[in-house]
């Protein structure tokens, strides 16, 4: 083991990140049954008004599930149903892909109640991450 070097790369390139994810995916798929869901899809949904970004969502589907990675609504557009519209759209896409679950996380200063109001349930938490706020993991069975 002495001939290995660990290199720290701050802000790694997209190419390196993509390479590592592809390698992990290949190793994972090699352990799965051929009938298991194996395709990966990446999605972005955006809502614009007058060409200005007002809301957006990033999601990744893999192994029969959909991971919500980011959902953002401009502060002055909140409580207008934009976030719910994005969730409904990505949930429909997840169902079309035969995903059985959609999940994500939110911090204590963000939108836990929004997700619960939209049918998500908390399935885990990190009470002091970030310190003083906590993090909730939420899911919705499809």
C-alpha positions in Angstrom: 0.0 0.0 0.0 3.0 2.3 0.3 3.2 2.9 -3.4 -0.3 4.6 -3.6 -0.6 8.3 -3.3 -3.8 10.2 -2.3 -4.3 13.4 -4.2 -6.7 16.1 -3.0 -8.5 17.9 -5.8 -10.5 20.9 -4.7 -13.4 21.6 -7.1 -12.8 18.6 -9.4 -13.5 19.0 -13.1 -16.8 17.8 -14.5 -14.9 15.2 -16.5 -13.3 13.7 -13.4 -16.6 13.6 -11.6 -18.4 12.0 -14.6 -15.6 9.4 -14.9 -15.8 8.4 -11.2 -19.6 8.1 -11.3 -19.4 6.0 -14.5 -16.9 3.7 -12.9 -19.0 3.3 -9.7 -22.1 2.7 -11.9 -20.3 0.0 -13.9 -19.1 -1.7 -10.8 -22.6 -1.6 -9.3 -24.4 -2.9 -12.5 -21.9 -5.8 -12.6 -23.3 -7.0 -9.3 -27.0 -6.7 -10.3 -29.3 -9.1 -12.0 -29.9 -8.4 -15.7 -33.6 -7.8 -15.0 -32.8 -5.1 -12.4 -33.3 -1.4 -13.5 -29.9 -0.2 -14.6 -30.4 2.9 -16.7 -29.4 6.3 -15.3 -31.1 9.6 -16.4 -30.3 13.1 -15.4 -33.0 15.8 -15.5 -33.3 19.6 -15.1 -36.7 21.3 -15.0 -36.9 25.1 -15.2 -39.6 27.7 -14.9 -39.0 31.1 -16.5 -40.8 34.3 -16.8 -39.7 36.9 -19.3 -36.6 34.7 -19.9 -35.6 35.0 -16.2 -35.2 31.8 -14.2 -37.8 31.7 -11.5 -37.6 28.1 -10.3 -35.7 24.9 -11.1 -35.1 21.3 -10.1 -32.3 18.8 -10.7 -32.9 15.1 -10.4 -31.2 11.8 -11.1 -32.9 8.5 -11.7 -31.0 5.2 -11.2 -31.7 1.6 -10.1 -35.5 2.2 -10.1 -35.6 5.3 -8.0 -35.4 9.1 -8.5 -33.2 11.3 -6.4 -34.2 15.0 -6.0 -30.9 16.8 -5.9 -31.9 20.4 -6.0 -35.2 22.3 -5.9 -35.1 26.1 -5.9 -37.8 28.7 -6.2 -37.0 32.5 -6.4 -37.9 34.1 -3.1 -40.6 36.4 -4.5 -42.2 33.5 -6.4 -42.6 31.2 -3.4 -46.1 30.1 -2.2 -47.4 30.4 -5.8 -47.3 26.6 -6.5 -44.2 26.6 -8.7 -42.3 24.1 -6.4 -45.4 21.8 -6.3 -45.6 22.0 -10.1 -42.0 21.0 -10.5 -42.5 18.1 -8.0 -45.6 16.9 -9.9 -43.7 17.0 -13.2 -40.6 15.1 -12.0 -42.8 12.5 -10.2 -44.6 11.9 -13.5 -41.3 11.4 -15.2 -40.2 9.0 -12.4 -43.4 7.0 -12.8 -42.9 6.9 -16.6 -39.4 5.4 -15.9 -41.0 2.8 -13.6 -39.3 4.3 -10.5 -40.8 3.0 -7.3 -39.6 5.9 -5.0 -38.5 9.5 -5.2 -36.4 11.0 -2.4 -34.3 13.9 -1.4 -33.1 15.9 1.5 -33.7 19.4 3.0 -32.1 21.4 5.7 -33.9 22.7 8.8 -33.9 26.3 7.4 -35.3 25.1 4.0 -38.5 23.3 3.0 -39.3 20.2 5.1 -43.0 21.2 5.5 -43.3 21.8 1.8 -42.3 18.2 1.0 -44.6 16.8 3.7 -47.5 18.9 2.3 -46.8 17.3 -1.1 -47.0 13.7 0.2 -43.4 13.0 1.3 -42.5 11.3 4.6 -39.3 11.7 6.6 -37.3 8.5 6.7 -34.1 9.8 8.3 -32.3 12.8 9.7 -29.0 14.2 10.7 -29.9 16.3 13.8 -26.9 18.7 13.9 -26.0 19.0 10.2 -25.6 21.8 9.7 -25.1 22.7 13.3 -28.2 24.3 14.8 -30.5 23.2 11.9 -30.4 19.6 11.0 -31.1 17.7 7.8 -34.2 15.7 6.9 -34.3 12.9 4.3 -37.8 12.6 2.7 -39.3 10.1 0.3 -42.5 9.4 -1.6 -43.4 6.0 -2.8 -44.6 6.0 -6.4 
